[in-house]
Amino acid sequence: MTAAPAEPAGGRRRRRNLLASIATPLLDTLTHPHGPDRYLEMINPAWSTREVRAEITGVRHRSPGTVTLLARPNRIWRGFRAGQHVALTTDIGGVRRSRCYSIVSSEHGPARQLEFTVHAEPDGLVSNHLQGIRPGTVVGLSQALGPFTLPDERPEQVLLISGGSGITPVLSILRTLRDEGRAESVTFLHYARTAGAVAYRDELDELAASGVRMLRSYTRGEGGELSGRFNPLHLAGVPADVPAWVCGPATLVETVREQWARPAELRTEHFTPPTPVAPVIDIGEPTGEIVFAGSDRRAANTGAPLLEQAEAAGLRPAFGCRMGICFTCTRRKTAGTVRRIDNGALSTGPDSDIQLCVTVPVGDVTVEL
């Protein structure tokens, strides 16, 4: 007897998607008004028909002030590319709080296992809460976000630069290239205060042994292959046409960008708010009124980012990174002019999407919120 040929994976996915498109509306009708998720979470809090949820399966403290979380997402999760991040949502005092965290896992790691490392911040409500999270806790996740990724056709040589907690998306890229047998194609520069502050110090030694050209600099300690903060001399031996990925504090990212002669070959992501630039036009003292359409709230413009002004007005818009990376706080501006604080760009037209966290009003502005 001849066995029937195996069905292609694409065919199986299309069949599952078709089944879901039929079954989900039917479940919504049968479980009205609460919806199926209300009943599914009584059986298992991670189950959902629409939301990505993940169970924390492991908690590790690799270095002071950090926690590494292993998480198993439900089947709503669509996967990720190395270098991407998610908005992680957790309940703190009965309020759902979201922040963005990079995935540290390799694209070729165990199926449905994600790794995150969270650094505690002095005023970090979520980051400090996660330091004490326990296995078995269920958190919410967005689908994978962000363009800080490798091209499908891998470059022959890759330069990776990170500082502090910016190591997390860069390590995902590095692990992925190692798993593809490309360790020797990578030059990796990492900047930290001391060797003890590096959450993945032992793994970096292993990666160096596997063929990665590892260059570390400790700005307040000794023992690295380099010394001091980033400068062009640290790129000695790196060919001029090598594409680069840099992630870390805004000061590091901006320093690399200023000294980089090939903008098209540089991908950047920053983990601290960018330094505000001078306005493109002289707007003088803050003037005008902000109208939060749909909320019946109005406020005099203080000149602060719209996210901060909305919160001061008693509103609670969703946000993630508060630095213009994740787009969680994107809202529609229906009237007025706003300016981005990271690059000075003006948005004058009506009905345009803006990021509240890095946008300030210029005169009267109306935002859908």
C-alpha positions in Angstrom: 0.0 0.0 0.0 1.3 3.4 -0.9 1.1 6.1 1.8 -0.6 9.3 1.0 1.7 12.2 0.6 2.0 14.5 3.7 0.0 17.7 3.5 2.2 20.8 3.2 2.5 22.9 6.3 0.9 25.9 4.5 -2.2 23.8 3.7 -2.5 22.8 7.4 -2.2 26.5 8.5 -4.9 27.6 6.0 -7.2 24.8 7.2 -6.7 25.9 10.8 -7.3 29.5 10.0 -10.5 28.6 8.1 -11.7 26.6 11.1 -10.9 29.4 13.5 -12.7 32.0 11.3 -15.9 29.8 11.5 -15.6 28.6 15.1 -14.6 31.9 16.8 -17.8 33.9 15.8 -19.9 30.9 16.8 -18.2 30.7 20.3 -18.8 34.5 20.7 -22.5 34.0 20.0 -22.8 31.0 22.4 -21.0 32.7 25.2 -22.5 36.2 24.9 -22.2 38.6 26.7 -18.9 37.6 28.3 -17.2 35.9 25.3 -15.4 32.5 25.3 -12.2 33.8 27.0 -14.0 34.4 30.3 -14.8 30.7 30.5 -11.5 29.4 29.0 -9.5 31.2 31.6 -11.4 29.5 34.4 -9.9 26.2 33.1 -6.4 27.6 32.3 -5.6 31.4 32.6 -3.3 31.1 29.6 -6.0 29.9 27.2 -7.6 32.5 24.9 -9.2 32.6 21.4 -7.8 36.0 20.6 -5.1 37.2 23.0 -1.5 36.1 23.3 -1.0 34.9 26.9 2.1 33.2 28.3 2.8 31.2 31.4 6.1 32.0 33.2 7.9 28.7 33.4 11.2 29.8 34.8 12.8 32.6 36.8 16.5 33.2 37.1 18.5 36.0 38.6 21.7 36.2 36.6 23.1 39.5 37.9 22.2 42.1 40.5 19.0 44.0 39.7 17.9 41.7 36.8 15.6 38.8 36.3 15.5 36.4 33.4 12.0 35.0 32.6 11.2 32.0 30.5 7.7 32.1 29.1 5.5 29.6 27.2 3.0 31.5 24.9 -0.3 30.1 23.9 -1.2 29.0 20.4 -2.2 32.6 19.4 1.5 33.4 19.3 2.7 33.8 15.7 6.5 33.6 16.3 9.2 36.3 16.1 12.4 37.4 14.3 15.6 37.8 16.2 15.8 41.4 17.5 12.1 42.0 18.0 10.3 42.8 21.2 6.8 42.5 22.7 4.6 44.5 25.0 4.3 42.5 28.2 1.2 43.1 30.3 0.9 42.1 34.0 -1.5 42.8 36.8 -0.2 45.1 39.5 -2.7 46.0 42.3 -5.6 45.1 40.1 -4.4 47.4 37.2 -3.1 46.0 33.9 0.3 47.5 33.2 2.3 47.1 29.9 5.9 47.6 29.1 8.1 46.6 26.1 10.8 43.9 26.5 13.1 42.4 23.9 13.1 38.7 23.2 16.4 37.2 24.0 15.8 33.8 22.4 17.3 32.5 19.2 14.9 32.1 16.3 16.0 28.4 16.3 15.4 27.8 20.0 12.8 25.5 21.5 9.3 25.9 20.1 7.0 28.1 22.1 9.6 29.1 24.7 10.5 32.8 25.0 13.2 34.4 27.1 13.3 38.0 28.5 15.7 39.7 30.8 14.3 42.7 32.8 16.5 45.2 34.5 15.0 46.9 37.5 14.8 50.7 37.2 14.7 53.1 40.2 11.1 54.2 39.3 10.2 51.2 37.2 6.8 50.0 38.4 6.6 47.0 36.1 10.4 46.2 36.0 10.5 46.1 39.8 7.3 44.1 40.0 8.7 41.5 37.6 11.8 41.0 39.8 9.6 39.0 42.2 7.3 37.2 39.7 6.9 33.5 40.3 6.7 30.5 37.9 3.1 29.7 37.0 2.1 33.4 36.6 0.3 34.2 33.4 1.1 37.4 31.6 -0.2 39.0 28.4 1.9 39.5 25.3 1.5 41.4 22.1 2.6 39.8 18.9 6.3 40.4 18.1 7.1 44.0 17.1 9.9 46.0 15.6 12.2 46.3 12.6 15.5 45.8 14.4 16.0 42.5 12.6 18.4 40.7 10.3 17.6 40.5 6.6 16.4 37.1 5.3 19.6 36.9 3.2 22.3 37.0 5.9 25.3 39.4 5.4 28.7 37.8 5.1 29.9 39.9 8.0 27.9 41.5 10.9 28.8 44.1 13.5 26.7 44.2 16.7 27.1 46.9 19.3 25.2 47.1 22.6 25.3 48.9 25.9 23.8 47.9 29.2 20.4 46.3 28.8 20.6 46.9 25.1 22.3 43.5 25.0 19.0 41.7 24.9 17.9 42.1 21.3 21.5 42.0 20.1 22.0 38.7 21.9 18.9 37.3 20.2 20.5 38.1 16.9 23.9 36.7 18.0 22.3 33.4 19.2 20.4 33.1 15.9 23.6 33.6 13.8 25.5 31.1 16.0 22.7 28.5 15.6 23.0 29.0 11.8 26.7 28.3 12.0 27.7 31.9 11.4 29.5 32.7 14.7 32.7 33.6 12.9 30.9 36.2 10.8 30.1 38.4 13.9 32.1 41.1 15.6 30.4 42.1 18.9 31.1 45.2 21.0 29.4 45.4 24.4 29.7 48.3 26.9 28.8 47.9 30.6 29.8 49.6 33.8 31.5 46.5 35.2 31.9 42.8 34.3 29.6 41.9 37.2 26.8 44.0 35.7 26.6 41.9 32.5 23.6 39.5 32.8 25.1 37.0 30.2 28.8 37.2 31.1 29.3 33.4 31.0 27.5 33.0 27.7 29.5 35.7 26.1 32.7 33.8 27.0 31.1 30.7 25.3 30.2 32.7 22.2 33.8 34.0 22.0 35.0 30.4 22.2 32.6 29.5 19.3 34.2 32.0 17.0 32.5 35.3 17.7 35.0 38.2 17.8 34.1 39.5 21.3 35.2 43.0 22.4 34.0 44.2 25.8 34.5 47.5 27.5 33.8 48.2 31.2 33.5 51.9 31.8 33.9 51.6 35.6 36.0 48.5 35.8 38.8 46.5 34.2 39.0 43.2 32.4 37.6 44.0 29.0 39.2 43.7 25.6 38.6 47.5 25.1 38.6 50.5 27.4 36.4 53.5 27.7 33.3 54.5 25.9 32.7 53.9 22.2 35.0 55.6 19.8 36.0 54.8 16.2 39.3 53.2 17.3 37.2 50.4 18.7 36.3 49.4 15.2 39.9 48.6 14.2 39.9 45.6 12.0 36.2 45.8 11.0 35.7 46.4 7.3 34.1 49.7 6.4 31.2 48.1 4.5 30.0 45.8 7.3 26.3 46.3 8.2 25.8 47.1 11.9 23.1 46.8 14.6 23.4 49.0 17.7 21.1 49.0 20.7 21.5 50.6 24.2 21.3 54.0 25.9 20.4 56.9 23.6 23.9 58.4 24.2 25.6 55.3 22.8 23.3 55.1 19.8 23.7 58.8 19.0 27.5 58.6 19.3 27.7 55.7 16.9 25.3 57.4 14.5 27.2 60.6 14.5 30.5 58.8 13.7 28.9 56.4 11.2 29.6 57.2 7.5 27.1 54.7 6.0 23.6 55.4 7.4 22.0 52.8 5.2 24.2 50.1 6.8 23.2 51.1 10.4 20.1 49.8 12.3 19.5 51.3 15.7 17.3 50.9 18.7 17.6 52.8 22.0 16.6 51.8 25.5 16.4 55.3 27.0 14.4 58.3 25.8 16.2 60.2 23.0 17.6 63.6 23.7 15.1 66.3 22.6 16.3 68.2 19.6 15.9 71.9 18.9 12.6 72.7 17.3 12.5 73.1 13.5 10.7 76.5 14.1 10.7 78.8 17.1 7.4 78.0 18.8 8.2 80.0 21.9 6.3 79.3 25.1 3.6 76.6 25.1 0.3 77.9 24.0 -3.1 76.5 23.1 -5.5 73.9 24.4 -5.5 70.1 24.0 -8.9 68.5 23.3 -9.0 64.7 24.1 -11.9 63.8 21.8 -14.1 61.1 23.1 -13.2 61.7 26.7 -14.7 65.2 27.2 -11.4 66.3 28.6 -9.6 69.6 27.8 -6.2 70.8 29.1 -4.0 73.8 28.6 -0.9 72.9 26.7 2.1 72.7 29.1 4.7 71.8 26.4 5.1 68.2 27.8 4.7 65.1 25.6 1.0 64.4 24.9 1.2 61.1 26.9 2.2 63.0 30.0 -0.4 65.6 29.5 -3.1 63.0 29.0 -2.1 61.3 32.2 -2.1 64.7 34.0 -5.7 65.1 32.7 -6.7 61.9 34.4 -6.6 59.7 31.3 -4.9 56.3 31.1 -3.8 55.7 27.5 -2.1 52.5 26.7 1.7 52.8 26.4 4.7 50.5 26.4 8.2 51.9 26.0 7.6 55.7 26.5 10.4 56.4 24.0 8.9 56.1 20.6 9.9 52.4 19.8 6.8 50.3 20.3 3.9 52.3 18.8 1.6 51.2 21.6 0.6 54.8 22.4 -0.2 55.7 18.8 -3.4 57.7 18.4 -5.1 59.7 15.7 -4.6 63.5 15.7 -7.7 65.1 14.0 -6.6 68.7 14.2 -3.7 70.9 15.0 0.1 70.8 14.7 2.5 68.6 16.8 6.3 68.2 16.9 8.3 65.0 17.6 10.9 65.6 20.3 13.4 63.0 18.9 13.8 64.5 15.4 11.9 67.8 15.4 9.5 66.7 12.6 6.2 68.6 12.4 2.8 67.1 11.7 0.4 69.7 10.5 -2.2 67.8 8.5 -5.5 66.5 10.0 -6.3 62.8 10.5 -2.7 61.6 11.1 -1.4 59.0 13.5 1.0 60.2 16.2 2.9 58.6 19.0 1.9 60.3 22.2 5.1 59.6 24.1 7.4 61.5 21.8 5.1 64.2 20.5 4.3 67.7 21.9 1.6 70.1 20.8 2.2 73.3 18.9 -0.8 75.4 19.7 -4.4 73.9 19.7 -4.5 70.1 19.1 -7.3 67.6 19.1 -6.5 63.9 19.7 -8.8 60.9 19.6 -8.5 59.6 23.2 
